[in-house]
């Protein structure tokens, strides 16, 4: 699981590890014990953040007009197709 520095707490790390995932969180500067961290994996997080920003450019997706989850998912799919196309 990839997260930013705000989630660098022992309780978050323990809960992630309890679920069977490996946390990839950059350590805070004031942390005494520095855990293992892969900058190469962390770079992929930026691509996902940019994808969510492009999806939020579509008003229907950002404001969540749809009441049903299936309809909202269809709107997200259409917005993703249009964003990828452009």
N, C-alpha and C positions, 0 to 999 in steps of 0.2 A: 504494500500500500504506500502510495506516494502522497505526502502532505507537506505543508509549509512549516516554518519555524513556530508558528503559533500553537501547533499541536505537539511540540516537543515537551511532553510531560511523561513521567514514569507511568501514570495510570493509563494514559492513551496507548503507550507502547505495550503495556501488559495486556490490555484488552485486545489489541491487534494480534499479538502473539497467541493469545488464548483461542482466537478464531482460526489459527493455522496460517496466518499471513506473515510476511516479513515486512516490518516498517522501514521505509526509506525516508527519514525525516532529517533535515539538516539540523545539527545541534545548535542551541542558542549559544551566544558568546559567553554568557556567565555560567555555563554548565561545567562542572568539574570533570565528570566522566563523559567523554565523547564517544558516542556509539558509532558503529560502522555506517558509512553513508556513501552512496554511489552518485557522483554528479552526473554521470552519463544517463542513468535512469531518471534522474530528477529533471533533465532537460526535456524529456517527453511530456512532463506535466504542462509545460508552456503551450504545447500544441493543443492539448485538451482545453486549457483555459481560453485560448483564442477561438476554438470551435464553439464554446458556450457563449462567448461574446458575439460571435457572428449570428448564432441562433437568436439571441436576445434583440438583434436588430429588427426582427420581425415582430410587429406589435401583437399579433395574435398569440404568439408563443410567450412573449414577455409578460403579458397581462393575464394570461390563462383564462381566456373567455370561455373555453369549453367546459362543460360540466362533467362529461363522461371521460374517464381515463383513456378509453380507446379512441375517442375523437381527438383528444389532446395529443396522443401519440401519433395519430395520422397527421396532424398539423405540424408536429416536430419533424416527421419524415419528409413532408413536402418542403418545409423550410430548409432542411439539410440538403435536399436535392437541389433546390434553387441556389443555396449558398455555394454548394460544390460546383454547380454549373457556371456561376459567375466567377 
